[in-house]
Amino acid sequence: MSIDNPEVALRREVEALAQRFPDVDRAELERRVRSTYAELKEQATVDEHLVSMTEGQVTEQLRERGESVHVRGEDI
């Protein structure tokens, strides 16, 4: 199964990450999401979970870098 509109899904992930990491420049989030997605897509045989994997990897990169995470209400 593939993503119907990866562009919309990636924009949605950038939005979610911007809320969780408000101190990180939006352009950097955009670059990280797009480059991580592209790297994963190159290696993937199935597209189904690429967007959620992208979000997870970018989140981990930012946490490792020491960025503060703003906790969303649904995370509590």
C-alpha positions as CSV (number, residue, x, y, z in Angstrom):
1,M,0.0,0.0,0.0
2,S,1.4,3.4,-0.9
3,I,0.6,6.9,0.4
4,D,-2.0,8.7,-1.7
5,N,-0.4,12.1,-1.3
6,P,3.0,12.0,0.3
7,E,3.4,15.8,-0.1
8,V,0.4,16.5,2.1
9,A,1.5,13.9,4.6
10,L,5.0,15.4,4.8
11,R,3.6,18.9,5.3
12,R,1.5,17.5,8.1
13,E,4.5,16.0,9.7
14,V,6.4,19.3,9.5
15,E,3.5,21.0,11.2
16,A,3.4,18.4,14.0
17,L,7.2,18.6,14.5
18,A,7.0,22.4,14.6
19,Q,4.5,22.2,17.4
20,R,6.7,19.7,19.3
21,F,9.9,21.6,18.7
22,P,8.9,25.3,18.6
23,D,12.6,26.4,19.0
24,V,13.7,24.7,15.8
25,D,13.7,26.7,12.6
26,R,10.8,25.6,10.3
27,A,13.1,25.5,7.3
28,E,15.4,23.1,9.1
29,L,12.4,20.9,10.0
30,E,11.3,20.9,6.4
31,R,14.8,19.9,5.2
32,R,15.1,17.2,7.8
33,V,11.7,15.7,7.0
34,R,12.2,15.7,3.3
35,S,15.8,14.3,3.4
36,T,14.9,11.6,5.9
37,Y,11.8,10.6,3.9
38,A,13.9,10.5,0.7
39,E,16.6,8.3,2.4
40,L,13.9,5.9,3.7
41,K,12.1,5.8,0.4
42,E,15.3,4.8,-1.4
43,Q,15.6,1.7,0.8
44,A,12.0,0.8,1.2
45,T,10.1,-2.0,-0.5
46,V,6.8,-0.8,1.0
47,D,5.8,2.9,1.4
48,E,3.1,2.3,4.0
49,H,4.9,3.5,7.1
50,L,7.5,5.8,5.6
51,V,5.9,9.0,7.0
52,S,5.6,7.8,10.5
53,M,9.2,6.4,10.4
54,T,10.3,9.8,9.1
55,E,8.7,11.6,12.0
56,G,10.3,9.1,14.4
57,Q,13.8,9.5,13.0
58,V,13.6,13.3,12.8
59,T,12.3,13.4,16.4
60,E,15.2,11.3,17.5
61,Q,17.7,13.4,15.7
62,L,16.4,16.6,17.4
63,R,16.3,15.0,20.8
64,E,19.9,13.7,20.4
65,R,20.9,17.3,19.5
66,G,19.3,18.4,22.8
67,E,16.3,20.2,21.5
68,S,13.5,20.7,24.0
69,V,10.2,18.9,23.2
70,H,6.9,20.7,23.8
71,V,4.6,18.0,25.0
72,R,1.2,17.9,23.2
73,G,-1.9,17.4,25.2
74,E,-2.6,14.0,23.6
75,D,0.9,12.9,24.7
76,I,0.1,13.2,28.4
